[in-house]
Amino acid sequence: MRNKRPSPNRQKAVVLLSGGIDSSTTLCLAKKQGYKVSCLIFDYGQRHKRELDSAKRIAQKARCKYYVLKISLPWKGSALLDRRIAIPKPENPKTRKPENLIPATYVPARNTIFLSFGLSFAEAIGARTIFIGANAIDFSGYPDCRPDYIKEFNRLAKLATKTGIEGCTIKISAPLINKSKAQIIKLGKSLGVSYQLTWSCYKGGKFPCNRCDSCLIRAKGFREARIEDPLLNEGK
């Protein structure tokens, strides 16, 4: 007898969890909205494992099942995958040269890869929603974090799955995409996100470098939210 695939369940959801501010806030928001969440964490050969540890701890804190999916991107093509490529120094987006609009920390098609795995996982377990913490306001300029990208992937999800063809669409939800980092942090604070467990720095180590683009975006968010970053207190 064939194994019967679970029927789609509106309250089941998959959260793509990286261990950073945005995905952690998204996880807590999905939980607040009543979803039964399974977290998908990606070990894709990134520069350090610190964010993986954070993602696991955040999922455990939220009492969610989580799966760590190990994938290989041997062609690299990013400073986050290849230690021979230096983490770029932050630039003012207004004065960036056209050839530098997308920084070297961009991982080719990363969100497309992650969402494809998420879509397969969601269809297999009968989940109707995939949450991703993509943000297009305070971000590094990655093309796969824009509203148009999410819109097009939703179209693909409907066309490319048995579930979609049968009329039970799996939705890609990016609830933070049009929020500033400060707004996200304020929302997370109200949801009880444990920001001391999160990790944003492009470099590994015990403490954030406070110099890379991701660290500076994080610092700007906490500063504008007028909230102290609890992660920095651990280094005092």
C-alpha positions as CSV (number, residue, x, y, z in Angstrom):
1,M,0.0,0.0,0.0
2,R,1.3,3.5,-0.9
3,N,2.1,5.9,1.9
4,K,-0.6,8.5,1.9
5,R,0.7,12.1,1.9
6,P,-0.8,14.2,4.8
7,S,-3.7,16.4,3.7
8,P,-2.9,20.1,3.8
9,N,-3.4,21.7,7.2
10,R,-3.9,25.5,7.4
11,Q,-2.4,25.6,10.9
12,K,0.8,23.7,10.0
13,A,3.7,25.9,8.9
14,V,7.4,25.7,8.0
15,V,9.7,28.4,9.2
16,L,13.1,28.9,7.6
17,L,15.3,29.6,10.6
18,S,18.8,31.1,10.3
19,G,19.3,32.2,13.9
20,G,19.3,35.9,13.1
21,I,16.9,38.7,14.2
22,D,14.5,38.5,11.3
23,S,13.9,34.7,11.2
24,S,13.7,34.5,15.0
25,T,11.1,37.2,15.1
26,T,9.2,35.5,12.2
27,L,9.2,32.2,14.2
28,C,7.7,33.9,17.2
29,L,5.1,35.7,15.1
30,A,4.0,32.5,13.4
31,K,3.7,30.9,16.9
32,K,1.6,33.9,18.1
33,Q,-0.7,33.5,15.1
34,G,-1.4,29.9,16.2
35,Y,0.6,27.9,13.7
36,K,2.1,24.5,14.6
37,V,5.6,25.2,13.4
38,S,8.4,23.0,12.1
39,C,11.7,24.8,11.6
40,L,14.1,24.2,8.8
41,I,17.7,25.1,9.5
42,F,20.3,25.0,6.7
43,D,23.9,24.0,7.1
44,Y,25.1,25.0,3.7
45,G,28.9,25.3,4.3
46,Q,28.7,28.8,5.6
47,R,31.8,30.5,7.0
48,H,31.0,29.6,10.6
49,K,28.6,27.4,12.6
50,R,27.7,30.0,15.2
51,E,24.4,30.9,13.5
52,L,23.5,27.2,13.4
53,D,24.0,26.9,17.1
54,S,21.8,30.0,17.6
55,A,19.1,28.6,15.3
56,K,18.9,25.4,17.3
57,R,18.7,27.2,20.6
58,I,16.0,29.5,19.3
59,A,13.9,26.6,18.0
60,Q,14.3,24.8,21.3
61,K,13.4,27.9,23.3
62,A,10.2,28.2,21.1
63,R,9.5,24.4,21.7
64,C,9.4,23.7,18.0
65,K,10.6,20.7,16.1
66,Y,13.6,21.5,13.9
67,Y,15.5,19.8,11.2
68,V,19.0,20.7,10.2
69,L,19.5,20.1,6.5
70,K,23.1,19.8,5.3
71,I,23.6,20.8,1.7
72,S,26.7,21.4,-0.3
73,L,27.4,24.4,-2.6
74,P,30.9,23.4,-3.9
75,W,31.0,26.2,-6.4
76,K,31.0,28.7,-3.5
77,G,30.8,32.2,-5.1
78,S,30.3,34.1,-1.9
79,A,32.4,35.5,1.0
80,L,30.1,33.6,3.3
81,L,31.2,30.3,1.6
82,D,34.8,31.0,0.6
83,R,37.4,32.1,3.1
84,R,39.6,33.4,0.3
85,I,37.1,36.1,-0.3
86,A,37.3,38.9,2.3
87,I,34.2,40.0,4.1
88,P,33.7,43.4,2.5
89,K,33.8,46.6,4.5
90,P,30.4,48.3,4.8
91,E,29.6,51.0,2.3
92,N,27.0,53.8,2.3
93,P,24.2,52.5,0.0
94,K,23.8,56.0,-1.4
95,T,27.4,56.3,-2.5
96,R,28.0,52.6,-3.6
97,K,29.3,52.2,-7.1
98,P,26.9,50.3,-9.5
99,E,29.2,47.2,-9.6
100,N,29.1,47.0,-5.8
101,L,25.3,47.3,-5.3
102,I,25.2,43.6,-4.3
103,P,28.0,42.8,-1.8
104,A,30.3,39.8,-1.9
105,T,28.4,38.3,1.0
106,Y,25.5,37.5,-1.4
107,V,25.2,33.7,-1.8
108,P,24.0,32.9,-5.3
109,A,20.3,32.0,-5.3
110,R,20.4,31.2,-1.6
111,N,16.7,32.0,-0.9
112,T,15.6,30.2,-4.0
113,I,17.5,27.1,-2.8
114,F,16.1,27.4,0.7
115,L,12.5,28.0,-0.3
116,S,12.7,25.1,-2.7
117,F,13.6,22.8,0.1
118,G,11.0,24.4,2.3
119,L,8.3,23.9,-0.4
120,S,9.2,20.2,-0.7
121,F,9.1,19.9,3.1
122,A,5.8,21.7,3.5
123,E,4.1,19.6,0.8
124,A,5.4,16.4,2.3
125,I,4.0,17.2,5.8
126,G,0.8,18.9,4.7
127,A,1.8,22.5,5.7
128,R,0.0,25.4,4.0
129,T,2.4,28.2,4.8
130,I,6.2,28.7,4.6
131,F,7.5,31.6,6.7
132,I,10.7,33.4,5.7
133,G,12.3,36.4,7.5
134,A,13.2,38.2,4.3
135,N,13.4,42.0,4.7
136,A,13.8,44.7,2.0
137,I,14.2,47.8,4.2
138,D,17.3,47.5,6.4
139,F,19.2,44.8,4.4
140,S,22.4,44.3,2.4
141,G,20.7,44.6,-1.0
142,Y,20.3,41.0,-1.9
143,P,17.9,40.5,-4.8
144,D,16.1,37.5,-3.3
145,C,14.9,39.6,-0.3
146,R,12.5,41.8,-2.3
147,P,8.7,41.8,-2.4
148,D,8.7,41.0,-6.1
149,Y,10.8,37.9,-5.5
150,I,8.4,36.6,-2.9
151,K,5.5,37.3,-5.2
152,E,7.0,35.4,-8.0
153,F,8.0,32.4,-5.8
154,N,4.4,32.2,-4.7
155,R,3.4,31.9,-8.3
156,L,6.0,29.2,-8.8
157,A,4.7,27.3,-5.7
158,K,1.2,27.2,-7.1
159,L,2.4,26.0,-10.6
160,A,5.1,23.6,-9.6
161,T,3.5,21.4,-6.9
162,K,0.8,18.7,-6.8
163,T,-0.8,20.6,-3.9
164,G,-1.0,23.8,-5.9
165,I,-2.5,22.1,-9.0
166,E,-5.1,20.5,-6.7
167,G,-6.1,24.0,-5.5
168,C,-4.5,23.8,-2.0
169,T,-1.9,26.5,-2.5
170,I,1.2,26.6,-0.2
171,K,1.8,30.3,0.6
172,I,5.2,31.9,1.0
173,S,4.8,34.5,3.8
174,A,7.4,37.2,4.5
175,P,5.6,39.2,7.2
176,L,8.7,41.5,7.9
177,I,9.6,42.3,4.3
178,N,8.5,46.0,4.5
179,K,9.5,46.7,8.1
180,S,12.6,48.5,9.3
181,K,15.0,46.7,11.6
182,A,13.8,48.9,14.5
183,Q,10.2,47.9,13.8
184,I,11.2,44.3,13.7
185,I,13.0,44.5,17.0
186,K,10.1,46.3,18.7
187,L,7.7,43.6,17.4
188,G,10.1,40.9,18.5
189,K,10.4,42.5,22.0
190,S,6.6,42.4,22.3
191,L,6.6,38.7,21.3
192,G,9.3,37.8,23.8
193,V,12.0,36.9,21.3
194,S,15.2,36.0,23.0
195,Y,17.5,38.3,21.1
196,Q,20.5,37.3,23.3
197,L,20.3,33.9,21.5
198,T,20.4,35.3,18.0
199,W,23.5,35.9,15.8
200,S,23.9,38.4,13.0
201,C,27.7,38.8,12.5
202,Y,29.2,37.5,9.2
203,K,32.2,36.4,11.2
204,G,32.2,33.5,13.7
205,G,33.7,33.8,17.2
206,K,32.4,34.2,20.7
207,F,31.4,37.8,20.2
208,P,30.2,39.9,17.2
209,C,32.8,41.8,15.3
210,N,30.6,45.0,15.3
211,R,32.2,46.1,12.0
212,C,30.6,44.0,9.2
213,D,27.5,45.1,7.3
214,S,25.2,42.8,9.2
215,C,26.5,43.9,12.6
216,L,26.0,47.5,11.7
217,I,22.5,47.0,10.4
218,R,21.7,45.2,13.7
219,A,23.2,48.0,15.8
220,K,21.3,50.6,13.8
221,G,18.0,48.7,14.5
222,F,18.5,48.4,18.2
223,R,19.6,52.0,18.4
224,E,16.6,53.3,16.5
225,A,14.3,51.0,18.5
226,R,15.9,52.5,21.7
227,I,16.4,49.0,23.0
228,E,19.7,47.6,24.3
229,D,21.1,44.6,22.4
230,P,21.2,41.8,25.0
231,L,23.7,39.9,22.9
232,L,26.3,42.6,23.5
233,N,25.8,42.4,27.2
234,E,27.3,38.9,27.2
235,G,30.6,40.3,26.2
236,K,30.8,42.8,29.1
